[in-house]
Amino acid sequence: MDRCIENMIEFLQNEERATVTFSQGRYKTRIGKLAKERPKECQIVAENPDGSLCAHIPVTWIKINPGYQLTEEQREQKAESMWRNFHK
């Protein structure tokens, strides 16, 4: 059997809870920690034979956060600013 590589988020409009399935390690680890820290909000539903993990989380935890689109000049300015702040 091929290893599952699917990550999925599923929720219905106006619902408070989403079902998530992750096969990617960093997300599985994060969900595992959240399930221990916040069991009322995050419940692991299944750890599947293919290695994926299925859980319920609040819809409010789902964010779409695109990265910055910077020009080369903006990147250089940001790097210089970070360098100055780091070496104060």
LUMTIBA-718662 format. One record per atom (N, C-alpha, C): residue in one letter; x, y, z. Coordinates in steps of 0.05 Angstrom, whole numbers, plus 5000, padded with zeros to 4 digits. Each point is the difference from the previous one (the first is absolute). Layout:
BEGIN
AXYZ/...
// end
This chain:
BEGIN
M501749765000/M498350245000/M501850255000/D499350204983/D501550255000/D499350165025/R502050145009/R499750175024/R498050234994/C498150055018/C498150214997/C501550275002/I499550194982/I501350265002/I497950225000/E497549935007/E497950204999/E499750155026/N499550264998/N499350175023/N497350124992/M498150005018/M497350094993/M498750155023/I498550214993/I498450155020/I497250004989/E498049935017/E497349984991/E498250135021/F498350184992/F498050125018/F497750114985/L497750025013/L497650104988/L499650295008/Q498850154983/Q499450285005/Q498450025026/N500750205017/N498650065025/N500449785021/E501949824996/E500649805021/E502450105016/E500249915025/E502250095017/E502449804999/R499549764991/R502149805000/R500749904972/A502649974996/A501049894974/A501349735005/T500049834980/T501449755000/T502550034983/V502249935012/V502650024985/V501349734999/T501349944977/T501549754997/T502850094990/F502049915014/F502850074993/F501749744998/S501649994979/S502049794999/S502850125003/Q500250264997/Q502650145003/Q500850035029/G502449915006/G500949985028/G499850255016/R500650234990/R500050255016/R497150065009/Y498149954983/Y497250055007/Y499049795020/K500849754997/K499249795018/K501150065028/T502550095001/T501250075026/T498550235013/R499450214984/R498650235011/R497349935010/I498549844985/I497349915009/I500249845025/G502049825002/G500449845024/G500550175025/K501750204997/K500550195023/K497550155007/L498650104981/L497550155006/L497949825013/A499849754992/A498149825012/A500649955029/K502650005007/K500849975029/K499650265015/E500750224988/E499850265014/E497150115002/R498449944980/R497350124998/R498049784992/P499649805016/P498349774993/P497050074995/K499150225011/K497250084995/K499650114972/E502250114989/E499950124973/E501049824978/C501949835006/C501349844980/C499949715008/Q498749834984/Q499849725006/Q501049844976/I501849815006/I500949814979/I497949794998/V498949974976/V497949814994/V501249734993/A502150004984/A501249744991/A502950044992/E501549805005/E502749984989/E499949764981/N500050064975/N499449814979/N502449814993/P499449764990/P502249814993/P502050114980/D499150204983/D501950114980/D501850215012/G499750055026/G501750205013/G498750275003/S497850054988/S498650265002/S498550025027/L499450245007/L498650065025/L497550164994/C497849935012/C497550154996/C499250125026/A499250265000/A499350145025/A497850214995/H498850085022/H498150224999/H501350245013/I499750234987/I501150265011/I498050224995/P500250225015/P498250234994/P500550124973/V497950074986/V500350144974/V501650255002/T499950135023/T501450265004/T503149964999/W500949755003/W502949954998/W500949994971/I498249994981/I500849984972/I500550284989/K502450044990/K500850264989/K501249954972/I499450194982/I501450004975/I501850255001/N502649965000/N501950215005/N502250004978/P499550134978/P502150004979/P502450155010/G502349924990/G502550135007/G500350274986/Y502050155008/Y500550264988/Y500949964971/Q499350194984/Q501150024973/Q501650254999/L502649985005/L501850235001/L501750024975/T500650244993/T502050054978/T502749945012/E502049974982/E502849955010/E500950235018/E499350254992/E500750235017/E498849995028/Q497449925001/Q498749975026/Q501249785017/R500849784987/R501349785014/R502750105013/E501550154984/E502650105009/E499550205024/Q498050174998/Q499450195021/Q499249855026/K498449804997/K499149845022/K502349865013/A501849884984/A502349865011/A501950205015/E500450244989/E501750205013/E498750085026/S497450045000/S498650085025/S500249785021/M499749754992/M500249785019/M502849985011/W502050044983/W502849995008/W500650225021/R499150244994/R500450235019/R498749945027/N497549905000/N498649945025/N501349775015/F501149814986/F501249775013/F502650085014/H501550194988/H502650085010/H499950265017/K497850065012/K499950245018/K501149935027/
// end
